[in-house]
Amino acid sequence: MIDVLIISSYRLICASLSQIIDNVPEFHVVGVAEELADVASVVKEHPVDVIVFEVSSPSVESFDLIKELIAVNSSLKILILSTQTADPLPSQFLQAGAKGFITRQASVSEVTNAIKEVAADRRYLGIDCAQQMALGRMSGDSNPFSTLSAREMQVMMMITSGSKVMSISDQLCLSPKTINTYRYRLFSKLGVDSDVSLTRLAIRRGLMEA
């Protein structure tokens, strides 16, 4: 039996996933968490093999939670369910510790197969994500965001979500000067000249919703 925990702030998604997963004989939904703050305590209290983590808008908190959960239970397997398919988001989530990445466009059979794969400690990348990444390589359309380090990606997400330098500085425990260094490095790598143009590029590349 594979014990599954669902994380999503949307009740409809939680209900749909619960129904899909509970219809598979070897799966058992042990709980649903709608608030990120509740997840670690649920994992401590209940045996969990796989977490299906629905991420509508990737954020620093999403990556931090993955690391926190793995610190609580190193054998935990996390499957990301996202609306975003653009690389490097799938790669960044896998680097953060997630075992698999699929999108909401995935079929019921792919969702169940992905859970089985990550439960067996095998990485799983959704069909549409893999196709998009392959097509990008074939067409020579390299995504500039793929050149960013994990820290640069973190700062980028905070900037595009509207956080100011001082706020980012406080959250990451880094000096404002260091944050500005990352900020201007982002501008240079991505060929933009302002926070607004950085946000527009992230939207155009499918890393965030308009």
Residue frames as a rotation matrix with the C-alpha (Angstrom) as fourth column:
MET 1
0.574 0.819 0.000 0.00
0.819 -0.574 0.000 0.00
0.000 0.000 -1.000 0.00
ILE 2
-0.550 -0.715 0.432 1.29
0.718 -0.669 -0.192 3.46
0.426 0.204 0.881 -0.96
ASP 3
0.219 0.599 -0.770 0.23
0.887 -0.451 -0.098 6.15
-0.406 -0.662 -0.630 1.50
VAL 4
-0.391 -0.273 0.879 -0.31
0.771 -0.618 0.151 9.49
0.502 0.737 0.452 -0.25
LEU 5
-0.085 0.322 -0.943 -0.63
0.658 -0.693 -0.296 13.01
-0.748 -0.645 -0.153 1.14
ILE 6
0.106 0.213 0.971 -2.11
0.918 -0.396 -0.013 15.74
0.382 0.893 -0.238 -1.08
ILE 7
-0.357 -0.237 -0.904 -1.04
0.585 -0.811 -0.018 19.37
-0.728 -0.535 0.428 -0.80
SER 8
-0.558 0.192 0.807 -3.09
0.664 -0.480 0.574 22.06
0.497 0.856 0.141 -2.53
SER 9
-0.915 0.246 -0.321 -4.69
0.035 -0.743 -0.669 25.35
-0.402 -0.623 0.671 -1.58
TYR 10
-0.510 0.758 -0.407 -7.62
-0.819 -0.283 0.499 24.53
0.263 0.588 0.765 -3.87
ARG 11
-0.314 0.454 0.834 -10.34
-0.591 0.594 -0.546 22.33
-0.743 -0.664 0.081 -2.37
LEU 12
0.717 0.623 -0.314 -11.64
-0.615 0.352 -0.706 21.23
-0.329 0.699 0.635 -5.78
ILE 13
0.166 -0.753 -0.636 -8.19
-0.726 0.343 -0.596 19.97
0.667 0.561 -0.490 -6.78
CYS 14
-0.679 -0.387 0.624 -7.82
-0.729 0.455 -0.512 18.19
-0.086 -0.802 -0.591 -3.43
ALA 15
0.121 0.836 0.535 -11.19
-0.580 0.497 -0.646 16.50
-0.806 -0.232 0.545 -3.88
SER 16
0.759 0.155 -0.633 -10.45
-0.646 0.306 -0.699 15.47
0.085 0.939 0.332 -7.48
LEU 17
-0.195 -0.927 -0.321 -7.02
-0.742 0.354 -0.570 14.08
0.642 0.127 -0.756 -6.64
SER 18
-0.545 0.050 0.837 -8.38
-0.727 0.469 -0.501 12.25
-0.418 -0.882 -0.219 -3.59
GLN 19
0.523 0.831 0.187 -11.02
-0.570 0.504 -0.649 10.55
-0.634 0.233 0.737 -5.71
ILE 20
0.597 -0.379 -0.708 -8.53
-0.651 0.287 -0.703 9.59
0.469 0.880 -0.075 -8.43
ILE 21
-0.436 -0.899 0.052 -5.97
-0.735 0.322 -0.597 8.23
0.520 -0.298 -0.800 -5.98
ASP 22
-0.425 0.325 0.845 -8.41
-0.708 0.462 -0.534 6.37
-0.564 -0.825 0.034 -3.72
ASN 23
0.672 0.696 -0.254 -9.81
-0.686 0.455 -0.568 4.56
-0.280 0.556 0.783 -6.78
VAL 24
0.139 -0.710 -0.691 -6.46
-0.578 0.508 -0.638 2.78
0.804 0.488 -0.340 -7.19
PRO 25
0.823 0.361 -0.439 -6.42
0.064 0.709 0.703 -0.32
0.565 -0.606 0.560 -4.93
GLU 26
0.226 -0.824 -0.520 -2.76
0.899 0.382 -0.215 0.00
0.376 -0.419 0.826 -3.93
PHE 27
-0.620 -0.395 0.678 -3.08
0.173 -0.911 -0.373 3.70
0.765 -0.114 0.633 -3.02
HIS 28
0.203 0.688 -0.697 -4.39
0.954 0.023 0.300 5.23
0.223 -0.726 -0.651 0.20
VAL 29
-0.027 -0.137 0.990 -4.92
0.093 -0.987 -0.134 8.95
0.995 0.088 0.039 0.82
VAL 30
-0.255 -0.148 -0.956 -3.77
0.910 0.297 -0.289 9.58
0.327 -0.943 0.059 4.39
GLY 31
0.073 0.320 -0.945 -4.61
0.673 -0.715 -0.190 13.27
-0.736 -0.622 -0.267 4.38
VAL 32
0.279 0.060 0.958 -5.03
0.809 -0.552 -0.201 16.58
0.517 0.831 -0.203 2.61
ALA 33
-0.156 -0.389 -0.908 -3.21
0.775 -0.618 0.132 19.80
-0.612 -0.683 0.398 3.52
GLU 34
0.599 0.451 0.662 -4.50
0.765 -0.566 -0.307 23.15
0.236 0.690 -0.684 2.27
GLU 35
0.924 -0.344 0.169 -2.01
-0.378 -0.888 0.260 25.29
0.061 -0.304 -0.951 4.22
LEU 36
0.352 -0.873 -0.338 1.74
-0.109 0.321 -0.941 24.91
0.930 0.368 0.018 3.70
ALA 37
-0.264 -0.471 0.841 2.33
-0.841 -0.314 -0.440 25.57
0.472 -0.824 -0.313 7.40
ASP 38
0.457 0.571 0.682 0.37
-0.839 0.532 0.116 22.42
-0.296 -0.625 0.722 8.30
VAL 39
0.663 -0.079 -0.744 2.27
-0.499 0.695 -0.518 19.99
0.558 0.715 0.422 6.09
ALA 40
-0.378 -0.920 -0.104 5.33
-0.505 0.299 -0.810 19.25
0.776 -0.254 -0.578 8.22
SER 41
-0.509 0.243 0.826 3.15
-0.814 0.176 -0.554 18.40
-0.280 -0.954 0.108 11.25
VAL 42
0.631 0.768 -0.109 0.97
-0.749 0.567 -0.342 16.08
-0.201 0.298 0.933 9.14
VAL 43
0.376 -0.585 -0.719 4.07
-0.430 0.577 -0.695 14.26
0.821 0.570 -0.035 7.86
LYS 44
-0.652 -0.647 0.396 5.34
-0.620 0.154 -0.770 13.83
0.437 -0.747 -0.501 11.43
GLU 45
-0.320 0.633 0.705 2.00
-0.800 0.219 -0.559 12.41
-0.508 -0.743 0.436 12.62
HIS 46
0.710 0.669 0.219 1.10
-0.402 0.641 -0.654 10.12
-0.578 0.376 0.725 9.70
PRO 47
-0.218 -0.754 0.619 3.06
0.290 0.556 0.779 7.55
-0.932 0.349 0.098 7.68
VAL 48
0.733 0.406 -0.546 3.48
-0.342 -0.474 -0.811 9.04
-0.588 0.781 -0.208 4.19
ASP 49
0.151 -0.664 0.732 5.20
0.681 0.607 0.410 7.47
-0.716 0.437 0.544 1.18
VAL 50
-0.559 -0.252 0.790 4.38
0.804 -0.398 0.442 10.01
0.203 0.882 0.425 -1.52
ILE 51
-0.173 0.503 -0.847 3.30
0.326 -0.782 -0.531 13.64
-0.929 -0.368 -0.029 -1.42
VAL 52
-0.129 0.215 0.968 1.42
0.967 -0.189 0.170 15.03
0.220 0.958 -0.183 -4.43
PHE 53
-0.282 -0.140 -0.949 2.21
0.548 -0.836 -0.040 18.75
-0.787 -0.531 0.313 -4.20
GLU 54
0.348 0.497 0.795 0.03
0.930 -0.288 -0.227 20.97
0.116 0.819 -0.562 -6.40
VAL 55
-0.361 -0.570 -0.738 1.93
0.552 -0.768 0.324 24.18
-0.752 -0.290 0.592 -7.18
SER 56
0.642 0.681 0.352 -0.14
0.705 -0.345 -0.620 26.74
-0.300 0.646 -0.701 -9.05
SER 57
0.835 -0.425 0.348 2.43
-0.193 -0.821 -0.538 29.54
0.515 0.382 -0.768 -8.85
PRO 58
0.343 -0.777 -0.528 5.98
0.782 0.547 -0.297 28.42
0.520 -0.311 0.796 -8.03
SER 59
0.764 -0.089 0.639 7.44
-0.346 -0.893 0.289 30.41
0.545 -0.442 -0.713 -5.16
VAL 60
-0.339 -0.918 0.207 10.36
-0.631 0.058 -0.774 30.40
0.698 -0.393 -0.599 -2.78
GLU 61
-0.103 0.385 0.917 8.04
-0.942 0.260 -0.215 28.84
-0.321 -0.886 0.335 -0.18
SER 62
0.851 0.440 -0.286 7.42
-0.519 0.783 -0.342 25.89
0.074 0.439 0.895 -2.51
PHE 63
0.293 -0.840 -0.457 11.12
-0.148 0.432 -0.890 25.06
0.945 0.328 0.002 -2.75
ASP 64
-0.496 -0.473 0.728 11.70
-0.749 -0.192 -0.634 25.69
0.440 -0.860 -0.259 0.96
LEU 65
0.345 0.718 0.605 8.85
-0.900 0.435 -0.003 23.33
-0.265 -0.544 0.796 1.89
ILE 66
0.799 -0.104 -0.592 10.32
-0.250 0.838 -0.484 20.53
0.547 0.535 0.644 -0.23
LYS 67
-0.222 -0.973 -0.063 13.65
-0.208 0.111 -0.972 20.85
0.953 -0.202 -0.227 1.56
GLU 68
-0.383 0.149 0.912 11.93
-0.917 -0.185 -0.354 21.01
0.116 -0.971 0.208 4.96
LEU 69
0.666 0.737 0.120 9.86
-0.743 0.669 0.016 17.89
-0.068 -0.100 0.993 4.30
ILE 70
0.583 -0.531 -0.615 12.85
-0.039 0.737 -0.674 15.88
0.812 0.417 0.409 3.14
ALA 71
-0.489 -0.741 0.461 14.71
-0.494 -0.200 -0.846 17.01
0.719 -0.641 -0.268 6.28
VAL 72
0.006 0.607 0.795 11.79
-0.984 0.144 -0.102 15.64
-0.176 -0.782 0.598 8.34
ASN 73
0.510 0.213 0.833 11.66
-0.118 0.977 -0.178 12.36
-0.852 -0.008 0.524 6.40
SER 74
-0.318 -0.791 -0.523 14.55
-0.663 -0.209 0.719 11.61
-0.678 0.575 -0.458 4.03
SER 75
-0.826 0.029 0.563 12.69
0.301 0.868 0.396 8.66
-0.477 0.496 -0.725 2.47
LEU 76
0.131 0.945 -0.299 9.73
0.185 -0.319 -0.929 10.86
-0.974 0.067 -0.217 1.46
LYS 77
-0.678 -0.254 0.690 8.97
0.705 0.042 0.708 11.07
-0.210 0.966 0.150 -2.27
ILE 78
-0.146 0.590 -0.794 7.46
0.066 -0.795 -0.603 14.29
-0.987 -0.140 0.077 -3.64
LEU 79
-0.426 0.144 0.893 5.58
0.897 0.192 0.398 14.56
-0.114 0.971 -0.211 -6.93
ILE 80
-0.699 0.129 -0.703 4.97
-0.032 -0.988 -0.149 18.11
-0.714 -0.082 0.695 -8.20
LEU 81
-0.078 0.733 0.675 1.72
0.983 0.169 -0.070 18.88
-0.165 0.659 -0.734 -10.02
SER 82
-0.481 -0.263 -0.836 1.99
0.256 -0.955 0.153 22.26
-0.838 -0.141 0.526 -11.75
THR 83
0.730 0.683 -0.014 0.36
0.254 -0.290 -0.923 24.47
-0.634 0.670 -0.385 -14.37
GLN 84
0.504 -0.636 -0.584 3.82
-0.777 -0.630 0.016 25.44
-0.378 0.445 -0.812 -15.62
THR 85
0.912 -0.204 0.356 5.79
0.308 0.914 -0.265 23.30
-0.272 0.351 0.896 -18.07
ALA 86
0.796 -0.592 0.127 8.62
-0.231 -0.491 -0.840 25.63
0.560 0.639 -0.527 -19.09
ASP 87
0.384 -0.797 -0.466 12.14
0.906 0.422 0.025 24.60
0.177 -0.431 0.885 -18.25
PRO 88
-0.542 -0.703 -0.460 13.99
-0.234 0.652 -0.721 25.24
0.807 -0.283 -0.518 -15.97
LEU 89
0.005 0.570 0.822 11.09
-0.973 -0.186 0.134 24.92
0.229 -0.800 0.554 -13.46
PRO 90
0.901 0.316 -0.298 10.87
-0.254 0.939 0.230 21.11
0.353 -0.132 0.926 -13.71
SER 91
0.182 -0.925 -0.333 14.65
0.370 0.378 -0.849 20.88
0.911 0.031 0.411 -13.38
GLN 92
-0.458 -0.350 0.817 14.69
-0.502 -0.657 -0.563 23.30
0.734 -0.668 0.125 -10.44
PHE 93
0.458 0.699 0.548 12.05
-0.871 0.231 0.433 21.29
0.176 -0.676 0.715 -8.55
LEU 94
0.854 -0.197 -0.481 13.95
0.147 0.979 -0.141 18.06
0.498 0.050 0.865 -9.15
GLN 95
-0.183 -0.976 0.120 17.17
0.198 -0.156 -0.968 19.69
0.963 -0.153 0.222 -7.96
ALA 96
-0.207 0.183 0.961 15.34
-0.814 -0.577 -0.066 20.90
0.542 -0.796 0.268 -4.83
GLY 97
-0.831 -0.195 0.521 14.52
-0.487 0.707 -0.512 17.29
-0.268 -0.680 -0.683 -3.96
ALA 98
0.286 0.958 0.016 11.24
-0.777 0.241 -0.582 16.46
-0.561 0.154 0.813 -5.71
LYS 99
-0.430 -0.420 0.799 11.18
-0.008 0.887 0.463 13.04
-0.903 0.193 -0.385 -7.33
GLY 100
-0.456 0.332 0.826 8.72
0.873 0.346 0.343 13.79
-0.172 0.877 -0.448 -10.13
PHE 101
-0.641 0.250 -0.726 7.04
-0.196 -0.967 -0.160 16.59
-0.742 0.040 0.669 -12.06
ILE 102
-0.549 0.555 0.624 3.76
0.836 0.366 0.409 16.48
-0.001 0.747 -0.665 -14.01
THR 103
-0.964 0.259 0.055 1.24
-0.252 -0.962 0.100 19.10
0.079 0.083 0.993 -15.10
ARG 104
-0.391 0.902 0.184 -2.50
-0.393 0.018 -0.920 19.49
-0.832 -0.432 0.347 -14.71
GLN 105
0.127 0.408 -0.904 -2.86
-0.992 0.033 -0.124 18.38
-0.021 0.912 0.409 -18.33
ALA 106
-0.855 -0.517 -0.050 -1.74
-0.516 0.856 -0.037 14.89
0.062 -0.006 -0.998 -17.31
SER 107
-0.018 0.840 -0.542 -4.24
-0.465 0.473 0.749 12.07
0.885 0.265 0.382 -17.78
VAL 108
0.673 0.341 0.656 -5.54
-0.739 0.267 0.619 10.02
0.036 -0.901 0.432 -14.86
SER 109
0.935 -0.338 -0.111 -3.38
0.325 0.938 -0.121 7.09
0.145 0.077 0.986 -15.95
GLU 110
0.139 -0.937 0.319 -0.28
0.265 -0.276 -0.924 9.30
0.954 0.213 0.210 -16.05
VAL 111
0.186 -0.011 0.983 -0.98
-0.810 -0.567 0.147 10.65
0.556 -0.823 -0.114 -12.56
THR 112
0.886 0.203 0.417 -1.28
-0.421 0.729 0.540 7.14
-0.195 -0.654 0.731 -11.13
ASN 113
0.748 -0.663 -0.033 1.78
0.525 0.621 -0.582 5.95
0.407 0.418 0.812 -13.05
ALA 114
0.103 -0.714 0.693 3.80
-0.186 -0.698 -0.692 8.94
0.977 -0.058 -0.205 -11.83
ILE 115
0.479 0.139 0.867 2.89
-0.865 -0.093 0.493 8.16
0.149 -0.986 0.076 -8.21
LYS 116
0.983 -0.102 0.153 3.98
0.074 0.981 0.179 4.53
-0.168 -0.165 0.972 -8.67
GLU 117
0.511 -0.838 0.192 7.25
0.438 0.061 -0.897 5.59
0.740 0.543 0.398 -10.27
VAL 118
0.001 -0.538 0.843 8.25
-0.537 -0.711 -0.454 8.06
0.843 -0.453 -0.290 -7.56
ALA 119
0.706 0.301 0.641 7.13
-0.707 0.362 0.608 5.63
-0.049 -0.882 0.468 -4.83
ALA 120
0.909 -0.405 0.097 9.58
0.414 0.903 -0.111 3.14
-0.043 0.141 0.989 -6.36
ASP 121
0.388 -0.774 -0.501 12.31
0.135 -0.489 0.861 5.80
-0.911 -0.402 -0.086 -6.02
ARG 122
-0.330 -0.436 0.838 12.44
0.911 0.087 0.403 6.48
-0.248 0.896 0.368 -9.76
ARG 123
-0.670 0.052 -0.741 12.36
-0.057 -0.998 -0.019 10.00
-0.740 0.030 0.672 -11.20
TYR 124
-0.133 0.691 0.710 9.38
0.936 0.322 -0.139 10.89
-0.325 0.647 -0.690 -13.37
LEU 125
-0.782 -0.069 -0.619 9.02
-0.105 -0.965 0.241 13.80
-0.614 0.254 0.748 -15.81
GLY 126
0.158 0.984 0.076 5.58
0.003 0.076 -0.997 14.38
-0.987 0.158 0.009 -17.35
ILE 127
0.041 -0.084 0.996 5.08
0.887 0.461 0.002 13.56
-0.459 0.883 0.093 -21.01
ASP 128
0.811 0.335 0.480 4.21
0.542 -0.738 -0.402 17.13
0.219 0.586 -0.780 -22.03
CYS 129
0.776 -0.604 -0.183 7.19
-0.341 -0.645 0.683 18.55
-0.531 -0.468 -0.707 -20.08
ALA 130
-0.036 -0.825 0.564 9.59
0.253 0.539 0.804 16.11
-0.967 0.171 0.190 -21.71
GLN 131
0.265 0.212 0.941 8.17
0.952 0.097 -0.290 16.88
-0.153 0.972 -0.176 -25.15
GLN 132
0.985 0.147 0.091 8.45
0.158 -0.979 -0.130 20.63
0.070 0.142 -0.987 -24.66
MET 133
0.491 -0.870 -0.051 12.03
-0.350 -0.250 0.903 20.37
-0.798 -0.425 -0.427 -23.44
ALA 134
-0.116 -0.517 0.848 12.96
0.585 0.655 0.478 18.12
-0.802 0.552 0.227 -26.37
LEU 135
0.546 0.397 0.738 11.33
0.835 -0.326 -0.442 20.43
0.065 0.858 -0.510 -28.91
GLY 136
0.950 -0.227 -0.213 13.13
-0.158 -0.942 0.297 23.41
-0.268 -0.249 -0.931 -27.39
ARG 137
0.090 -0.975 0.203 16.47
-0.112 0.193 0.975 21.67
-0.990 -0.111 -0.092 -27.83
MET 138
-0.045 -0.053 0.998 15.65
0.853 0.517 0.066 20.61
-0.519 0.854 0.022 -31.40
SER 139
0.732 0.422 0.535 14.62
0.651 -0.665 -0.365 24.12
0.201 0.616 -0.762 -32.42
GLY 140
-0.302 -0.938 0.169 17.66
0.764 -0.344 -0.546 25.65
0.570 -0.035 0.821 -30.77
ASP 141
0.249 0.489 0.836 15.42
-0.153 -0.832 0.533 27.80
0.956 -0.260 -0.133 -28.58
SER 142
-0.437 -0.486 -0.757 17.43
0.670 0.387 -0.634 27.80
0.601 -0.784 0.156 -25.36
ASN 143
0.694 0.720 0.017 15.62
0.468 -0.469 0.749 29.20
0.547 -0.512 -0.662 -22.37
PRO 144
-0.033 -0.779 0.626 17.73
-0.185 -0.611 -0.770 31.97
0.982 -0.142 -0.124 -20.78
PHE 145
0.501 0.290 0.815 16.39
-0.823 -0.130 0.553 31.04
0.267 -0.948 0.174 -17.34
SER 146
0.946 -0.158 -0.284 18.20
0.187 0.979 0.078 27.69
0.266 -0.126 0.956 -17.58
THR 147
0.063 -0.984 0.168 21.48
0.299 -0.142 -0.944 29.56
0.952 0.109 0.285 -17.04
LEU 148
0.243 0.094 0.965 20.45
-0.695 -0.678 0.241 30.72
0.677 -0.729 -0.100 -13.55
SER 149
-0.823 -0.480 -0.304 21.81
-0.066 0.613 -0.787 29.23
0.565 -0.628 -0.536 -10.36
ALA 150
-0.193 0.774 -0.603 19.40
0.846 0.443 0.297 28.04
0.497 -0.453 -0.740 -7.65
ARG 151
-0.341 0.011 -0.940 19.97
0.724 -0.635 -0.270 31.26
-0.600 -0.772 0.209 -5.66
GLU 152
-0.962 -0.010 -0.274 19.49
-0.160 -0.790 0.592 33.44
-0.222 0.613 0.758 -8.75
MET 153
-0.580 0.803 -0.135 16.27
0.268 0.344 0.900 31.59
0.769 0.486 -0.415 -9.53
GLN 154
-0.149 0.494 -0.857 15.11
0.988 0.110 -0.108 32.16
0.041 -0.863 -0.504 -5.96
VAL 155
-0.601 -0.137 -0.788 15.82
0.306 -0.950 -0.068 35.90
-0.739 -0.282 0.612 -6.11
MET 156
-0.970 0.241 -0.042 14.17
-0.119 -0.316 0.941 36.11
0.214 0.917 0.335 -9.53
MET 157
-0.350 0.890 -0.292 10.96
0.659 0.455 0.599 34.53
0.666 0.017 -0.746 -8.25
MET 158
-0.133 0.261 -0.956 10.85
0.904 -0.364 -0.225 36.91
-0.406 -0.894 -0.188 -5.31
ILE 159
-0.835 -0.206 -0.510 11.38
0.014 -0.935 0.355 39.95
-0.550 0.289 0.784 -7.53
THR 160
-0.863 0.499 -0.075 8.73
-0.101 -0.025 0.995 38.89
0.494 0.866 0.072 -10.03
SER 161
-0.197 0.816 -0.543 6.27
0.873 0.398 0.282 38.25
0.447 -0.418 -0.791 -7.19
GLY 162
0.518 0.438 0.734 6.63
0.250 -0.899 0.360 41.90
0.818 -0.003 -0.575 -6.20
SER 163
0.708 -0.303 -0.638 9.06
0.678 0.037 0.735 41.68
-0.199 -0.952 0.231 -3.27
LYS 164
0.867 -0.437 0.242 11.39
-0.336 -0.868 -0.366 44.64
0.370 0.236 -0.899 -2.77
VAL 165
0.081 -0.957 -0.277 15.15
-0.129 0.266 -0.955 44.41
0.988 0.113 -0.102 -2.16
MET 166
-0.489 -0.280 0.826 14.89
-0.801 -0.232 -0.552 45.03
0.346 -0.932 -0.111 1.60
SER 167
0.472 0.756 0.454 12.19
-0.852 0.523 0.014 42.38
-0.226 -0.393 0.891 1.99
ILE 168
0.797 -0.260 -0.545 14.21
-0.119 0.817 -0.564 39.84
0.591 0.515 0.620 0.01
SER 169
-0.224 -0.943 0.247 17.26
-0.400 -0.142 -0.905 40.74
0.889 -0.302 -0.345 2.09
ASP 170
-0.218 0.225 0.950 15.37
-0.975 -0.009 -0.222 40.04
-0.042 -0.974 0.221 5.33
GLN 171
0.762 0.639 0.106 13.89
-0.630 0.769 -0.108 36.76
-0.151 0.015 0.988 4.11
LEU 172
0.793 -0.492 -0.359 17.14
0.128 0.711 -0.691 35.34
0.595 0.503 0.627 2.77
CYS 173
0.841 -0.472 -0.263 19.33
0.232 -0.125 0.965 36.79
-0.488 -0.873 0.005 5.54
LEU 174
-0.047 -0.824 0.564 21.56
0.999 -0.034 0.032 38.47
-0.007 0.565 0.825 2.99
SER 175
-0.462 -0.179 -0.869 22.62
0.351 -0.936 0.006 42.11
-0.815 -0.302 0.495 2.78
PRO 176
0.649 0.706 -0.282 20.72
0.075 -0.429 -0.900 44.47
-0.757 0.563 -0.332 0.44
LYS 177
0.091 -0.712 -0.696 24.00
-0.866 -0.402 0.298 44.94
-0.492 0.575 -0.653 -1.44
THR 178
-0.799 -0.379 0.468 24.22
-0.182 0.893 0.412 41.19
-0.574 0.244 -0.782 -2.09
ILE 179
0.033 0.900 0.434 20.59
0.540 0.349 -0.765 41.07
-0.841 0.260 -0.475 -3.27
ASN 180
0.673 0.180 -0.718 21.24
-0.370 -0.758 -0.537 43.95
-0.641 0.627 -0.443 -5.66
THR 181
-0.439 -0.871 -0.221 24.30
-0.734 0.205 0.647 42.11
-0.518 0.446 -0.730 -6.96
TYR 182
-0.631 0.307 0.712 22.08
0.394 0.918 -0.048 39.10
-0.668 0.250 -0.700 -7.73
ARG 183
0.414 0.885 -0.214 19.47
0.304 -0.356 -0.884 41.43
-0.858 0.300 -0.416 -9.24
TYR 184
0.429 -0.302 -0.852 21.86
-0.737 -0.663 -0.136 43.07
-0.523 0.686 -0.506 -11.68
ARG 185
-0.737 -0.634 0.235 23.41
-0.423 0.703 0.572 39.70
-0.528 0.322 -0.786 -12.50
LEU 186
-0.165 0.790 0.591 19.91
0.545 0.572 -0.613 38.53
-0.822 0.221 -0.525 -13.45
PHE 187
0.651 0.407 -0.640 19.46
-0.198 -0.723 -0.662 41.57
-0.732 0.558 -0.390 -15.68
SER 188
-0.129 -0.822 -0.555 22.77
-0.877 -0.167 0.450 40.83
-0.462 0.545 -0.700 -17.41
LYS 189
-0.803 -0.213 0.557 22.14
-0.066 0.960 0.272 37.11
-0.592 0.182 -0.785 -17.91
LEU 190
-0.161 0.880 0.446 18.57
0.720 0.414 -0.557 37.56
-0.675 0.232 -0.701 -19.12
GLY 191
-0.765 -0.236 0.600 19.08
0.621 -0.518 0.589 40.69
0.172 0.823 0.542 -21.22
VAL 192
0.406 0.903 0.142 16.59
0.757 -0.419 0.501 42.87
0.512 -0.096 -0.854 -19.31
ASP 193
-0.547 -0.674 0.497 16.99
0.345 -0.722 -0.600 46.27
0.763 -0.157 0.627 -17.66
SER 194
-0.511 0.422 0.749 14.29
-0.774 -0.605 -0.187 46.48
0.375 -0.675 0.636 -14.99
ASP 195
-0.804 0.299 0.514 12.11
-0.186 0.695 -0.695 44.46
-0.565 -0.654 -0.503 -12.62
VAL 196
0.208 0.942 -0.262 9.16
-0.572 -0.100 -0.814 45.05
-0.793 0.320 0.519 -14.95
SER 197
0.251 -0.162 -0.954 10.95
-0.933 0.222 -0.283 43.67
0.257 0.962 -0.095 -18.01
LEU 198
-0.846 -0.529 0.064 12.18
-0.517 0.786 -0.338 40.74
0.129 -0.319 -0.939 -15.91
THR 199
-0.435 0.782 0.447 8.59
-0.240 0.378 -0.894 39.95
-0.868 -0.496 0.023 -14.91
ARG 200
0.437 0.606 -0.664 7.40
-0.783 -0.105 -0.612 40.22
-0.441 0.788 0.429 -18.52
LEU 201
-0.262 -0.627 -0.734 10.11
-0.859 0.498 -0.118 37.80
0.439 0.600 -0.669 -19.64
ALA 202
-0.911 -0.052 0.410 9.15
-0.300 0.765 -0.569 35.31
-0.284 -0.642 -0.712 -16.91
ILE 203
0.043 0.994 0.095 5.52
-0.375 0.105 -0.921 35.47
-0.926 0.004 0.378 -18.05
ARG 204
0.390 0.077 -0.917 6.47
-0.918 -0.040 -0.394 35.10
-0.067 0.996 0.055 -21.71
ARG 205
-0.511 -0.694 -0.507 8.61
-0.693 0.681 -0.235 32.08
0.509 0.231 -0.829 -20.92
GLY 206
0.275 0.787 -0.553 5.80
-0.243 0.613 0.752 30.44
0.930 -0.072 0.360 -18.93
LEU 207
-0.633 -0.588 -0.503 7.51
0.358 0.354 -0.864 30.64
0.686 -0.727 -0.013 -15.54
MET 208
-0.790 0.470 -0.393 4.61
0.282 -0.291 -0.914 32.56
-0.545 -0.833 0.098 -14.02
GLU 209
-0.103 0.858 0.503 1.05
0.994 0.078 0.071 33.53
0.022 0.507 -0.862 -14.85
ALA 210
-0.665 -0.098 0.741 0.09
0.300 -0.943 0.144 37.02
0.684 0.318 0.656 -15.96
